[in-house]
Amino acid sequence: MGIVSDGLDRAVQRAFTRPIPKSAGAQMRYLVKQLKGTRPVAELLGVSQRTVERYARDQIRRPRPDLAGRLADAVRARRQPRVREQARRQAATTTGLVIDTRARFGYTTAPGTTDDARVRHLTLALPPAYAARLFDAQQAGATDQQLRAITAEGLGETYFRDGGRRAAGLMVEFTDVEQLDFDL
């Protein structure tokens, strides 16, 4: 995954109404129920089927840190799909996304103006149309570069061109992303 896709996933996960199960056993039981068996869970997590069974029965309580991370990520990815879809739909139709980023912004514009890239920290709201494009592209399996291009276009329209009121024809470059966070 890329930085934009991960940021979108984190934003949608904040819409969850209930937290993920806390213990490793409860998380493992959740995955076994979702994937309908211990073998698919074992293949997903890269452990043996017997290990999955032992976690599910609470015979093992504390997973290794790398397994704990994979386990929590797998549960988060499957948790509350309807709530997740509702949050995406609402952002894409009415509320949009709030983006908080620190990145290098450069742009191409008419000759005689400055176009030197510089690091900026921006926090602003992207319109629902760009939220819809980002979520649709993510669902279609777009690369991080493609998601970045959509984000740059949205930032260019919202911040630099101010919705068409200034800087017509300005093409924004969104590079060297230090920090990127989305919120619904």
N, C-alpha and C positions, 0 to 999 in steps of 0.2 A: 504494500500500500504506500501511498504517497502522503505528503504533508496536508494537501487540500482534502483528500478523501478521508484521512484520519480525523481532520478537524470537523468535517461534516458529520462523521459518525459520532464523535464526542458530543456535538451539539444536539443530535437527535437523542442520544442516550440520556441527556439531562432532562428530557421530557418524560422519562420513566416515572410511573406512579408508585412503584414498589422497588426497593433495592434488590440486587441479586442475592441469592443465598450466601450466608457468611462462611459456613464451614465447608471444607473440601468434600466431605461426605454428601452434604446436601447438594452441592454443585454437581457432583458426579451423578447422584440420583436424578437430578434434573436433566442432565445430558442423556442418561440412559433412557429416560422416559421420552425425550424429544426425538432421539435417533432410533428408538425402538430396539435397543439391544446393547450389549456390552462390546461386541466386536466393532461396530462402527465408531464407538467412542474411543476404543483403544487405538484404532487406525488414525482417528482425528488427532489424538493427543500424542501419538508416538510411544505408547507404553503397551505392556502386554494386557491381554484380556483379563488375566487373573488379577493384575494390579487394579484394574477398574473395579472388579468385583470386591476386592478387599477395601477399597475406598468407599464403595457404595454401602458396605456393611459396617462401616466405621471401625474396621480392624486396623487401618492406617489412618492417622488423623492429620499429620503435618506433611504436606508434599514439599518436594525440593522447590527452591524459589523459581526455577525456570518452568517447572510443571505447574506450579501455582499460577503463574502469569498466563500460561497457555490455557489453563482450565478456566480462569476468570474471563479471559477474552472470548473463549468459546461460548460460555454462558451468556455474556453480554451480547454477543452477536445474534443469539437466538431468543433473547428475552423480549417479551411484550411486543410482538410484531404489529398488532393492530394500533397500539399507542404510537409506535414508531411511524407507521404509515400515516396516521392522523396528523402527527406533528409535521411531517414532510408536506402533506397536502395543505395544511394551514399556512406554512411558510411560503409555499409556492403560489397560493391564491390570494392571501390577504396580508400577512404580516411581514413577509420578507425575512432577510437574515441580517444580523448585526455582525460585522467583521471587525476584528481587532488585529492589526498586523504591524509588524516592523520589518520593512523590506526596502530593497533598493528600487527606486522608481526612476525610470528614464522615459523619455518620450521623443517622438519624431514629429516635427512640425515645420512650419514655413521657415525658409532661410532667414538668417539675421536675428533669430531668437535663441535663447539659451536652451540647450537640450541635454546638459550634463546630468547624468544620473546621480542621485543622492539618496541616502537612507532617510526614510520618513516613518514616523509612527502614526498610523491612521486608525481611527475608530469611527465607523460610520455605518449607516443602514443601507443595505442593498435592496432594491425594489423586488417585489415578488417575481417579476419576470426572470431576473437573474437567478433567484433561488430555484425556480422551476427548471431553468436550463442546467444549473449545477446538479440538482438531484436527478434529472433525467439522464444526463451524461454519466453520472456515477452509476446509476442502475444499468446503463448500457455497457459498462465496463471501460469507460474512457481512461486514458493514461493520466498521470499526474500533470504532465505537460499540457494536455488538453483542458483539464480542469483549471490549471493556472491561467490559461489563455482566457477562459470565460470569466474568471475572477478579475483579471486585469481589465477586461472589457467593461465589467460592471463598475470597477473602481474608477476607470477612466470616465465613464459616463456620469457617475454620481459625484465624484470629487473634482476631477480636472475640467470636464466640460460642463459641469453643473446642469445636467439635463438638457443640454443644447443651447444654453444661454451664453456660453463663451467657448473659446478655443476650439472652434469647429475644425475637424480634420485631424485632431491630435490623436496619435497612436501611442498608447501607454505600454511600456515594458515593465514587467513585474518579475524581478530577479533577486537573488541572494536573500531569500526569505529567512529571517532570523526567528520570527515568531508569527504564528497564525492561529487565530481562534475564531470560531463562529459561535453565534448564539441565536436561538430562535426568538 
